[in-house]
Amino acid sequence: MYFLGIGIVLLALKYLEIGPVAAWDWWVVLSPFALAVAWWAWADWSGYTKRKAMENEDARKRARIDKSREAMGVKPKRRS
């Protein structure tokens, strides 16, 4: 996501001809977009995206269970 943000900023600076970016070649300005595509391809291929989504779901599930236990007056289990 950072690569995408950097690419948008560089693209805007190049298009509006602001600062030293106006003198840069287009391939330099557009390279963060290529890096973003490479990152997303790697993240999907390696399972990183799915693993992070599962971790978020597990954290939400634990929080919901702990909140329910507190509402019943039972102490939440300690997790190490």
PDB file with one MODEL, atoms N, CA, C and O in Angstrom:
MODEL        1
ATOM      1  N   MET A   1       0.820  -1.184   0.000  1.00  0.00           N
ATOM      2  CA  MET A   1       0.000   0.000   0.000  1.00  0.00           C
ATOM      3  C   MET A   1       0.868   1.253   0.000  1.00  0.00           C
ATOM      4  O   MET A   1       0.503   2.276  -0.580  1.00  0.00           O
ATOM      5  N   TYR A   2       2.009   1.161   0.650  1.00  0.00           N
ATOM      6  CA  TYR A   2       2.913   2.314   0.672  1.00  0.00           C
ATOM      7  C   TYR A   2       3.413   2.636  -0.725  1.00  0.00           C
ATOM      8  O   TYR A   2       3.518   3.803  -1.103  1.00  0.00           O
ATOM      9  N   PHE A   3       3.725   1.582  -1.501  1.00  0.00           N
ATOM     10  CA  PHE A   3       4.199   1.802  -2.861  1.00  0.00           C
ATOM     11  C   PHE A   3       3.145   2.529  -3.694  1.00  0.00           C
ATOM     12  O   PHE A   3       3.471   3.405  -4.496  1.00  0.00           O
ATOM     13  N   LEU A   4       1.900   2.166  -3.501  1.00  0.00           N
ATOM     14  CA  LEU A   4       0.824   2.807  -4.246  1.00  0.00           C
ATOM     15  C   LEU A   4       0.718   4.292  -3.888  1.00  0.00           C
ATOM     16  O   LEU A   4       0.565   5.139  -4.769  1.00  0.00           O
ATOM     17  N   GLY A   5       0.800   4.599  -2.603  1.00  0.00           N
ATOM     18  CA  GLY A   5       0.752   6.003  -2.163  1.00  0.00           C
ATOM     19  C   GLY A   5       1.918   6.812  -2.702  1.00  0.00           C
ATOM     20  O   GLY A   5       1.741   7.937  -3.168  1.00  0.00           O
ATOM     21  N   ILE A   6       3.107   6.238  -2.635  1.00  0.00           N
ATOM     22  CA  ILE A   6       4.294   6.930  -3.152  1.00  0.00           C
ATOM     23  C   ILE A   6       4.152   7.149  -4.656  1.00  0.00           C
ATOM     24  O   ILE A   6       4.493   8.215  -5.169  1.00  0.00           O
ATOM     25  N   GLY A   7       3.647   6.138  -5.357  1.00  0.00           N
ATOM     26  CA  GLY A   7       3.461   6.260  -6.795  1.00  0.00           C
ATOM     27  C   GLY A   7       2.482   7.360  -7.162  1.00  0.00           C
ATOM     28  O   GLY A   7       2.715   8.100  -8.117  1.00  0.00           O
ATOM     29  N   ILE A   8       1.396   7.478  -6.421  1.00  0.00           N
ATOM     30  CA  ILE A   8       0.410   8.523  -6.694  1.00  0.00           C
ATOM     31  C   ILE A   8       1.008   9.905  -6.465  1.00  0.00           C
ATOM     32  O   ILE A   8       0.792  10.820  -7.260  1.00  0.00           O
ATOM     33  N   VAL A   9       1.760  10.054  -5.378  1.00  0.00           N
ATOM     34  CA  VAL A   9       2.396  11.349  -5.097  1.00  0.00           C
ATOM     35  C   VAL A   9       3.401  11.701  -6.187  1.00  0.00           C
ATOM     36  O   VAL A   9       3.413  12.829  -6.680  1.00  0.00           O
ATOM     37  N   LEU A  10       4.240  10.747  -6.563  1.00  0.00           N
ATOM     38  CA  LEU A  10       5.230  11.013  -7.617  1.00  0.00           C
ATOM     39  C   LEU A  10       4.555  11.314  -8.952  1.00  0.00           C
ATOM     40  O   LEU A  10       5.004  12.187  -9.695  1.00  0.00           O
ATOM     41  N   LEU A  11       3.492  10.602  -9.252  1.00  0.00           N
ATOM     42  CA  LEU A  11       2.763  10.845 -10.496  1.00  0.00           C
ATOM     43  C   LEU A  11       2.180  12.256 -10.520  1.00  0.00           C
ATOM     44  O   LEU A  11       2.247  12.942 -11.539  1.00  0.00           O
ATOM     45  N   ALA A  12       1.615  12.680  -9.410  1.00  0.00           N
ATOM     46  CA  ALA A  12       1.053  14.035  -9.327  1.00  0.00           C
ATOM     47  C   ALA A  12       2.155  15.090  -9.462  1.00  0.00           C
ATOM     48  O   ALA A  12       1.980  16.088 -10.162  1.00  0.00           O
ATOM     49  N   LEU A  13       3.284  14.871  -8.794  1.00  0.00           N
ATOM     50  CA  LEU A  13       4.394  15.820  -8.891  1.00  0.00           C
ATOM     51  C   LEU A  13       4.937  15.900 -10.316  1.00  0.00           C
ATOM     52  O   LEU A  13       5.271  16.985 -10.793  1.00  0.00           O
ATOM     53  N   LYS A  14       5.025  14.775 -10.986  1.00  0.00           N
ATOM     54  CA  LYS A  14       5.519  14.758 -12.368  1.00  0.00           C
ATOM     55  C   LYS A  14       4.523  15.443 -13.292  1.00  0.00           C
ATOM     56  O   LYS A  14       4.916  16.244 -14.140  1.00  0.00           O
ATOM     57  N   TYR A  15       3.242  15.140 -13.138  1.00  0.00           N
ATOM     58  CA  TYR A  15       2.219  15.715 -14.015  1.00  0.00           C
ATOM     59  C   TYR A  15       2.122  17.230 -13.836  1.00  0.00           C
ATOM     60  O   TYR A  15       1.978  17.971 -14.808  1.00  0.00           O
ATOM     61  N   LEU A  16       2.201  17.682 -12.579  1.00  0.00           N
ATOM     62  CA  LEU A  16       2.100  19.114 -12.296  1.00  0.00           C
ATOM     63  C   LEU A  16       3.442  19.838 -12.422  1.00  0.00           C
ATOM     64  O   LEU A  16       3.522  21.051 -12.228  1.00  0.00           O
ATOM     65  N   GLU A  17       4.482  19.090 -12.745  1.00  0.00           N
ATOM     66  CA  GLU A  17       5.838  19.620 -12.932  1.00  0.00           C
ATOM     67  C   GLU A  17       6.301  20.414 -11.709  1.00  0.00           C
ATOM     68  O   GLU A  17       6.686  21.579 -11.808  1.00  0.00           O
ATOM     69  N   ILE A  18       6.254  19.763 -10.584  1.00  0.00           N
ATOM     70  CA  ILE A  18       6.645  20.376  -9.322  1.00  0.00           C
ATOM     71  C   ILE A  18       7.973  19.774  -8.870  1.00  0.00           C
ATOM     72  O   ILE A  18       8.135  18.554  -8.859  1.00  0.00           O
ATOM     73  N   GLY A  19       8.913  20.626  -8.499  1.00  0.00           N
ATOM     74  CA  GLY A  19      10.177  20.208  -7.914  1.00  0.00           C
ATOM     75  C   GLY A  19      11.043  19.399  -8.858  1.00  0.00           C
ATOM     76  O   GLY A  19      10.859  19.429 -10.075  1.00  0.00           O
ATOM     77  N   PRO A  20      11.994  18.672  -8.279  1.00  0.00           N
ATOM     78  CA  PRO A  20      12.939  17.911  -9.105  1.00  0.00           C
ATOM     79  C   PRO A  20      12.289  16.710  -9.795  1.00  0.00           C
ATOM     80  O   PRO A  20      12.855  16.159 -10.740  1.00  0.00           O
ATOM     81  N   VAL A  21      11.119  16.307  -9.336  1.00  0.00           N
ATOM     82  CA  VAL A  21      10.451  15.159  -9.943  1.00  0.00           C
ATOM     83  C   VAL A  21      10.084  15.452 -11.399  1.00  0.00           C
ATOM     84  O   VAL A  21      10.007  14.530 -12.212  1.00  0.00           O
ATOM     85  N   ALA A  22       9.861  16.710 -11.733  1.00  0.00           N
ATOM     86  CA  ALA A  22       9.506  17.077 -13.106  1.00  0.00           C
ATOM     87  C   ALA A  22      10.607  16.695 -14.094  1.00  0.00           C
ATOM     88  O   ALA A  22      10.312  16.438 -15.261  1.00  0.00           O
ATOM     89  N   ALA A  23      11.853  16.652 -13.664  1.00  0.00           N
ATOM     90  CA  ALA A  23      12.965  16.325 -14.555  1.00  0.00           C
ATOM     91  C   ALA A  23      13.252  14.826 -14.609  1.00  0.00           C
ATOM     92  O   ALA A  23      14.056  14.388 -15.432  1.00  0.00           O
ATOM     93  N   TRP A  24      12.616  14.034 -13.754  1.00  0.00           N
ATOM     94  CA  TRP A  24      12.871  12.602 -13.724  1.00  0.00           C
ATOM     95  C   TRP A  24      12.246  11.918 -14.931  1.00  0.00           C
ATOM     96  O   TRP A  24      11.281  12.411 -15.514  1.00  0.00           O
ATOM     97  N   ASP A  25      12.810  10.783 -15.291  1.00  0.00           N
ATOM     98  CA  ASP A  25      12.223   9.975 -16.356  1.00  0.00           C
ATOM     99  C   ASP A  25      10.927   9.347 -15.860  1.00  0.00           C
ATOM    100  O   ASP A  25      10.716   9.171 -14.660  1.00  0.00           O
ATOM    101  N   TRP A  26      10.051   9.008 -16.834  1.00  0.00           N
ATOM    102  CA  TRP A  26       8.762   8.423 -16.464  1.00  0.00           C
ATOM    103  C   TRP A  26       8.910   7.057 -15.817  1.00  0.00           C
ATOM    104  O   TRP A  26       8.112   6.698 -14.951  1.00  0.00           O
ATOM    105  N   TRP A  27       9.918   6.285 -16.219  1.00  0.00           N
ATOM    106  CA  TRP A  27      10.063   4.950 -15.643  1.00  0.00           C
ATOM    107  C   TRP A  27      10.383   5.027 -14.150  1.00  0.00           C
ATOM    108  O   TRP A  27      10.003   4.137 -13.390  1.00  0.00           O
ATOM    109  N   VAL A  28      11.079   6.084 -13.726  1.00  0.00           N
ATOM    110  CA  VAL A  28      11.376   6.260 -12.298  1.00  0.00           C
ATOM    111  C   VAL A  28      10.101   6.612 -11.546  1.00  0.00           C
ATOM    112  O   VAL A  28       9.866   6.121 -10.442  1.00  0.00           O
ATOM    113  N   VAL A  29       9.282   7.462 -12.147  1.00  0.00           N
ATOM    114  CA  VAL A  29       8.042   7.900 -11.505  1.00  0.00           C
ATOM    115  C   VAL A  29       7.041   6.751 -11.395  1.00  0.00           C
ATOM    116  O   VAL A  29       6.312   6.648 -10.409  1.00  0.00           O
ATOM    117  N   LEU A  30       7.012   5.896 -12.404  1.00  0.00           N
ATOM    118  CA  LEU A  30       6.041   4.800 -12.426  1.00  0.00           C
ATOM    119  C   LEU A  30       6.533   3.523 -11.743  1.00  0.00           C
ATOM    120  O   LEU A  30       5.755   2.584 -11.576  1.00  0.00           O
ATOM    121  N   SER A  31       7.790   3.469 -11.351  1.00  0.00           N
ATOM    122  CA  SER A  31       8.338   2.250 -10.738  1.00  0.00           C
ATOM    123  C   SER A  31       7.650   1.848  -9.427  1.00  0.00           C
ATOM    124  O   SER A  31       7.552   0.648  -9.168  1.00  0.00           O
ATOM    125  N   PRO A  32       7.167   2.775  -8.583  1.00  0.00           N
ATOM    126  CA  PRO A  32       6.455   2.307  -7.384  1.00  0.00           C
ATOM    127  C   PRO A  32       5.199   1.490  -7.699  1.00  0.00           C
ATOM    128  O   PRO A  32       4.820   0.615  -6.921  1.00  0.00           O
ATOM    129  N   PHE A  33       4.558   1.768  -8.825  1.00  0.00           N
ATOM    130  CA  PHE A  33       3.384   0.976  -9.212  1.00  0.00           C
ATOM    131  C   PHE A  33       3.794  -0.459  -9.549  1.00  0.00           C
ATOM    132  O   PHE A  33       3.092  -1.406  -9.194  1.00  0.00           O
ATOM    133  N   ALA A  34       4.919  -0.617 -10.227  1.00  0.00           N
ATOM    134  CA  ALA A  34       5.426  -1.953 -10.543  1.00  0.00           C
ATOM    135  C   ALA A  34       5.807  -2.692  -9.262  1.00  0.00           C
ATOM    136  O   ALA A  34       5.573  -3.894  -9.138  1.00  0.00           O
ATOM    137  N   LEU A  35       6.393  -1.969  -8.318  1.00  0.00           N
ATOM    138  CA  LEU A  35       6.742  -2.596  -7.038  1.00  0.00           C
ATOM    139  C   LEU A  35       5.494  -3.009  -6.263  1.00  0.00           C
ATOM    140  O   LEU A  35       5.496  -4.041  -5.591  1.00  0.00           O
ATOM    141  N   ALA A  36       4.435  -2.217  -6.351  1.00  0.00           N
ATOM    142  CA  ALA A  36       3.177  -2.573  -5.687  1.00  0.00           C
ATOM    143  C   ALA A  36       2.587  -3.844  -6.289  1.00  0.00           C
ATOM    144  O   ALA A  36       2.104  -4.712  -5.562  1.00  0.00           O
ATOM    145  N   VAL A  37       2.625  -3.954  -7.607  1.00  0.00           N
ATOM    146  CA  VAL A  37       2.124  -5.161  -8.267  1.00  0.00           C
ATOM    147  C   VAL A  37       2.958  -6.367  -7.857  1.00  0.00           C
ATOM    148  O   VAL A  37       2.411  -7.437  -7.587  1.00  0.00           O
ATOM    149  N   ALA A  38       4.265  -6.204  -7.809  1.00  0.00           N
ATOM    150  CA  ALA A  38       5.138  -7.303  -7.388  1.00  0.00           C
ATOM    151  C   ALA A  38       4.859  -7.710  -5.948  1.00  0.00           C
ATOM    152  O   ALA A  38       4.838  -8.901  -5.637  1.00  0.00           O
ATOM    153  N   TRP A  39       4.646  -6.744  -5.070  1.00  0.00           N
ATOM    154  CA  TRP A  39       4.351  -7.035  -3.662  1.00  0.00           C
ATOM    155  C   TRP A  39       3.049  -7.808  -3.547  1.00  0.00           C
ATOM    156  O   TRP A  39       2.986  -8.815  -2.842  1.00  0.00           O
ATOM    157  N   TRP A  40       2.001  -7.345  -4.237  1.00  0.00           N
ATOM    158  CA  TRP A  40       0.705  -8.028  -4.148  1.00  0.00           C
ATOM    159  C   TRP A  40       0.781  -9.432  -4.718  1.00  0.00           C
ATOM    160  O   TRP A  40       0.167 -10.351  -4.177  1.00  0.00           O
ATOM    161  N   ALA A  41       1.516  -9.610  -5.790  1.00  0.00           N
ATOM    162  CA  ALA A  41       1.675 -10.945  -6.366  1.00  0.00           C
ATOM    163  C   ALA A  41       2.388 -11.863  -5.380  1.00  0.00           C
ATOM    164  O   ALA A  41       1.978 -13.008  -5.190  1.00  0.00           O
ATOM    165  N   TRP A  42       3.445 -11.373  -4.757  1.00  0.00           N
ATOM    166  CA  TRP A  42       4.169 -12.193  -3.785  1.00  0.00           C
ATOM    167  C   TRP A  42       3.298 -12.500  -2.567  1.00  0.00           C
ATOM    168  O   TRP A  42       3.283 -13.631  -2.083  1.00  0.00           O
ATOM    169  N   ALA A  43       2.574 -11.495  -2.074  1.00  0.00           N
ATOM    170  CA  ALA A  43       1.741 -11.686  -0.887  1.00  0.00           C
ATOM    171  C   ALA A  43       0.663 -12.739  -1.138  1.00  0.00           C
ATOM    172  O   ALA A  43       0.380 -13.557  -0.263  1.00  0.00           O
ATOM    173  N   ASP A  44       0.072 -12.721  -2.306  1.00  0.00           N
ATOM    174  CA  ASP A  44      -0.948 -13.725  -2.633  1.00  0.00           C
ATOM    175  C   ASP A  44      -0.321 -15.094  -2.848  1.00  0.00           C
ATOM    176  O   ASP A  44      -0.872 -16.102  -2.406  1.00  0.00           O
ATOM    177  N   TRP A  45       0.814 -15.143  -3.516  1.00  0.00           N
ATOM    178  CA  TRP A  45       1.476 -16.415  -3.799  1.00  0.00           C
ATOM    179  C   TRP A  45       1.954 -17.100  -2.521  1.00  0.00           C
ATOM    180  O   TRP A  45       1.830 -18.317  -2.380  1.00  0.00           O
ATOM    181  N   SER A  46       2.501 -16.316  -1.591  1.00  0.00           N
ATOM    182  CA  SER A  46       3.093 -16.895  -0.386  1.00  0.00           C
ATOM    183  C   SER A  46       2.079 -17.203   0.702  1.00  0.00           C
ATOM    184  O   SER A  46       2.407 -17.895   1.666  1.00  0.00           O
ATOM    185  N   GLY A  47       0.852 -16.706   0.570  1.00  0.00           N
ATOM    186  CA  GLY A  47      -0.152 -16.924   1.601  1.00  0.00           C
ATOM    187  C   GLY A  47      -0.144 -15.855   2.677  1.00  0.00           C
ATOM    188  O   GLY A  47      -0.881 -15.961   3.657  1.00  0.00           O
ATOM    189  N   TYR A  48       0.671 -14.837   2.514  1.00  0.00           N
ATOM    190  CA  TYR A  48       0.779 -13.765   3.510  1.00  0.00           C
ATOM    191  C   TYR A  48      -0.565 -13.071   3.721  1.00  0.00           C
ATOM    192  O   TYR A  48      -0.957 -12.807   4.858  1.00  0.00           O
ATOM    193  N   THR A  49      -1.269 -12.778   2.633  1.00  0.00           N
ATOM    194  CA  THR A  49      -2.544 -12.076   2.723  1.00  0.00           C
ATOM    195  C   THR A  49      -3.561 -12.908   3.500  1.00  0.00           C
ATOM    196  O   THR A  49      -4.237 -12.384   4.386  1.00  0.00           O
ATOM    197  N   LYS A  50      -3.677 -14.174   3.186  1.00  0.00           N
ATOM    198  CA  LYS A  50      -4.639 -15.056   3.853  1.00  0.00           C
ATOM    199  C   LYS A  50      -4.279 -15.231   5.330  1.00  0.00           C
ATOM    200  O   LYS A  50      -5.159 -15.252   6.190  1.00  0.00           O
ATOM    201  N   ARG A  51      -2.992 -15.356   5.614  1.00  0.00           N
ATOM    202  CA  ARG A  51      -2.545 -15.526   6.993  1.00  0.00           C
ATOM    203  C   ARG A  51      -2.895 -14.299   7.834  1.00  0.00           C
ATOM    204  O   ARG A  51      -3.351 -14.437   8.969  1.00  0.00           O
ATOM    205  N   LYS A  52      -2.685 -13.104   7.288  1.00  0.00           N
ATOM    206  CA  LYS A  52      -3.019 -11.872   8.007  1.00  0.00           C
ATOM    207  C   LYS A  52      -4.527 -11.756   8.210  1.00  0.00           C
ATOM    208  O   LYS A  52      -4.974 -11.318   9.270  1.00  0.00           O
ATOM    209  N   ALA A  53      -5.304 -12.138   7.219  1.00  0.00           N
ATOM    210  CA  ALA A  53      -6.768 -12.092   7.352  1.00  0.00           C
ATOM    211  C   ALA A  53      -7.226 -13.051   8.441  1.00  0.00           C
ATOM    212  O   ALA A  53      -8.118 -12.717   9.221  1.00  0.00           O
ATOM    213  N   MET A  54      -6.632 -14.233   8.505  1.00  0.00           N
ATOM    214  CA  MET A  54      -6.999 -15.202   9.541  1.00  0.00           C
ATOM    215  C   MET A  54      -6.606 -14.702  10.926  1.00  0.00           C
ATOM    216  O   MET A  54      -7.350 -14.908  11.885  1.00  0.00           O
ATOM    217  N   GLU A  55      -5.455 -14.049  11.049  1.00  0.00           N
ATOM    218  CA  GLU A  55      -5.041 -13.486  12.334  1.00  0.00           C
ATOM    219  C   GLU A  55      -6.015 -12.406  12.794  1.00  0.00           C
ATOM    220  O   GLU A  55      -6.352 -12.339  13.976  1.00  0.00           O
ATOM    221  N   ASN A  56      -6.471 -11.556  11.866  1.00  0.00           N
ATOM    222  CA  ASN A  56      -7.447 -10.521  12.226  1.00  0.00           C
ATOM    223  C   ASN A  56      -8.770 -11.141  12.672  1.00  0.00           C
ATOM    224  O   ASN A  56      -9.370 -10.682  13.643  1.00  0.00           O
ATOM    225  N   GLU A  57      -9.226 -12.172  11.974  1.00  0.00           N
ATOM    226  CA  GLU A  57     -10.468 -12.841  12.352  1.00  0.00           C
ATOM    227  C   GLU A  57     -10.345 -13.479  13.730  1.00  0.00           C
ATOM    228  O   GLU A  57     -11.264 -13.393  14.544  1.00  0.00           O
ATOM    229  N   ASP A  58      -9.204 -14.119  13.988  1.00  0.00           N
ATOM    230  CA  ASP A  58      -8.991 -14.748  15.298  1.00  0.00           C
ATOM    231  C   ASP A  58      -8.969 -13.709  16.417  1.00  0.00           C
ATOM    232  O   ASP A  58      -9.516 -13.946  17.495  1.00  0.00           O
ATOM    233  N   ALA A  59      -8.345 -12.567  16.169  1.00  0.00           N
ATOM    234  CA  ALA A  59      -8.299 -11.509  17.184  1.00  0.00           C
ATOM    235  C   ALA A  59      -9.698 -10.972  17.464  1.00  0.00           C
ATOM    236  O   ALA A  59     -10.048 -10.738  18.621  1.00  0.00           O
ATOM    237  N   ARG A  60     -10.496 -10.775  16.426  1.00  0.00           N
ATOM    238  CA  ARG A  60     -11.874 -10.305  16.620  1.00  0.00           C
ATOM    239  C   ARG A  60     -12.692 -11.334  17.390  1.00  0.00           C
ATOM    240  O   ARG A  60     -13.496 -10.973  18.249  1.00  0.00           O
ATOM    241  N   LYS A  61     -12.491 -12.612  17.086  1.00  0.00           N
ATOM    242  CA  LYS A  61     -13.212 -13.688  17.765  1.00  0.00           C
ATOM    243  C   LYS A  61     -12.841 -13.723  19.248  1.00  0.00           C
ATOM    244  O   LYS A  61     -13.713 -13.843  20.108  1.00  0.00           O
ATOM    245  N   ARG A  62     -11.526 -13.617  19.544  1.00  0.00           N
ATOM    246  CA  ARG A  62     -11.085 -13.610  20.944  1.00  0.00           C
ATOM    247  C   ARG A  62     -11.657 -12.422  21.703  1.00  0.00           C
ATOM    248  O   ARG A  62     -12.089 -12.558  22.848  1.00  0.00           O
ATOM    249  N   ALA A  63     -11.659 -11.259  21.063  1.00  0.00           N
ATOM    250  CA  ALA A  63     -12.194 -10.056  21.712  1.00  0.00           C
ATOM    251  C   ALA A  63     -13.690 -10.217  21.995  1.00  0.00           C
ATOM    252  O   ALA A  63     -14.168  -9.825  23.059  1.00  0.00           O
ATOM    253  N   ARG A  64     -14.417 -10.786  21.052  1.00  0.00           N
ATOM    254  CA  ARG A  64     -15.856 -10.992  21.228  1.00  0.00           C
ATOM    255  C   ARG A  64     -16.131 -11.979  22.363  1.00  0.00           C
ATOM    256  O   ARG A  64     -17.040 -11.765  23.165  1.00  0.00           O
ATOM    257  N   ILE A  65     -15.356 -13.051  22.432  1.00  0.00           N
ATOM    258  CA  ILE A  65     -15.526 -14.045  23.498  1.00  0.00           C
ATOM    259  C   ILE A  65     -15.196 -13.430  24.849  1.00  0.00           C
ATOM    260  O   ILE A  65     -15.928 -13.630  25.818  1.00  0.00           O
ATOM    261  N   ASP A  66     -14.089 -12.675  24.922  1.00  0.00           N
ATOM    262  CA  ASP A  66     -13.710 -12.029  26.182  1.00  0.00           C
ATOM    263  C   ASP A  66     -14.768 -11.031  26.634  1.00  0.00           C
ATOM    264  O   ASP A  66     -15.065 -10.940  27.825  1.00  0.00           O
ATOM    265  N   LYS A  67     -15.334 -10.290  25.704  1.00  0.00           N
ATOM    266  CA  LYS A  67     -16.375  -9.314  26.045  1.00  0.00           C
ATOM    267  C   LYS A  67     -17.611 -10.031  26.582  1.00  0.00           C
ATOM    268  O   LYS A  67     -18.231  -9.566  27.538  1.00  0.00           O
ATOM    269  N   SER A  68     -17.969 -11.151  25.978  1.00  0.00           N
ATOM    270  CA  SER A  68     -19.125 -11.922  26.452  1.00  0.00           C
ATOM    271  C   SER A  68     -18.874 -12.475  27.854  1.00  0.00           C
ATOM    272  O   SER A  68     -19.764 -12.459  28.705  1.00  0.00           O
ATOM    273  N   ARG A  69     -17.673 -12.956  28.081  1.00  0.00           N
ATOM    274  CA  ARG A  69     -17.339 -13.495  29.415  1.00  0.00           C
ATOM    275  C   ARG A  69     -17.372 -12.404  30.471  1.00  0.00           C
ATOM    276  O   ARG A  69     -17.840 -12.634  31.585  1.00  0.00           O
ATOM    277  N   GLU A  70     -16.881 -11.223  30.133  1.00  0.00           N
ATOM    278  CA  GLU A  70     -16.929 -10.111  31.085  1.00  0.00           C
ATOM    279  C   GLU A  70     -18.369  -9.712  31.387  1.00  0.00           C
ATOM    280  O   GLU A  70     -18.702  -9.378  32.524  1.00  0.00           O
ATOM    281  N   ALA A  71     -19.224  -9.749  30.361  1.00  0.00           N
ATOM    282  CA  ALA A  71     -20.633  -9.404  30.565  1.00  0.00           C
ATOM    283  C   ALA A  71     -21.327 -10.422  31.475  1.00  0.00           C
ATOM    284  O   ALA A  71     -22.266 -10.072  32.191  1.00  0.00           O
ATOM    285  N   MET A  72     -20.871 -11.675  31.451  1.00  0.00           N
ATOM    286  CA  MET A  72     -21.448 -12.706  32.322  1.00  0.00           C
ATOM    287  C   MET A  72     -20.816 -12.684  33.703  1.00  0.00           C
ATOM    288  O   MET A  72     -21.292 -13.365  34.610  1.00  0.00           O
ATOM    289  N   GLY A  73     -19.765 -11.922  33.873  1.00  0.00           N
ATOM    290  CA  GLY A  73     -19.099 -11.844  35.171  1.00  0.00           C
ATOM    291  C   GLY A  73     -18.001 -12.866  35.348  1.00  0.00           C
ATOM    292  O   GLY A  73     -17.534 -13.080  36.467  1.00  0.00           O
ATOM    293  N   VAL A  74     -17.586 -13.488  34.294  1.00  0.00           N
ATOM    294  CA  VAL A  74     -16.512 -14.472  34.338  1.00  0.00           C
ATOM    295  C   VAL A  74     -15.245 -13.798  33.821  1.00  0.00           C
ATOM    296  O   VAL A  74     -15.262 -13.078  32.823  1.00  0.00           O
ATOM    297  N   LYS A  75     -14.147 -14.054  34.530  1.00  0.00           N
ATOM    298  CA  LYS A  75     -12.890 -13.467  34.075  1.00  0.00           C
ATOM    299  C   LYS A  75     -12.459 -14.100  32.761  1.00  0.00           C
ATOM    300  O   LYS A  75     -12.547 -15.316  32.591  1.00  0.00           O
ATOM    301  N   PRO A  76     -11.988 -13.264  31.823  1.00  0.00           N
ATOM    302  CA  PRO A  76     -11.465 -13.832  30.571  1.00  0.00           C
ATOM    303  C   PRO A  76     -10.210 -14.661  30.839  1.00  0.00           C
ATOM    304  O   PRO A  76      -9.430 -14.360  31.743  1.00  0.00           O
ATOM    305  N   LYS A  77     -10.036 -15.696  30.046  1.00  0.00           N
ATOM    306  CA  LYS A  77      -8.843 -16.543  30.208  1.00  0.00           C
ATOM    307  C   LYS A  77      -7.606 -15.747  29.835  1.00  0.00           C
ATOM    308  O   LYS A  77      -7.623 -14.917  28.926  1.00  0.00           O
ATOM    309  N   ARG A  78      -6.530 -16.025  30.565  1.00  0.00           N
ATOM    310  CA  ARG A  78      -5.245 -15.394  30.251  1.00  0.00           C
ATOM    311  C   ARG A  78      -4.625 -16.128  29.065  1.00  0.00           C
ATOM    312  O   ARG A  78      -4.561 -17.357  29.032  1.00  0.00           O
ATOM    313  N   ARG A  79      -4.179 -15.352  28.113  1.00  0.00           N
ATOM    314  CA  ARG A  79      -3.479 -15.933  26.961  1.00  0.00           C
ATOM    315  C   ARG A  79      -2.054 -15.421  26.943  1.00  0.00           C
ATOM    316  O   ARG A  79      -1.796 -14.228  27.107  1.00  0.00           O
ATOM    317  N   SER A  80      -1.144 -16.342  26.743  1.00  0.00           N
ATOM    318  CA  SER A  80       0.259 -15.925  26.697  1.00  0.00           C
ATOM    319  C   SER A  80       0.761 -15.833  25.307  1.00  0.00           C
ATOM    320  O   SER A  80       1.924 -15.494  25.091  1.00  0.00           O
TER     321      SER A  80
ENDMDL
END
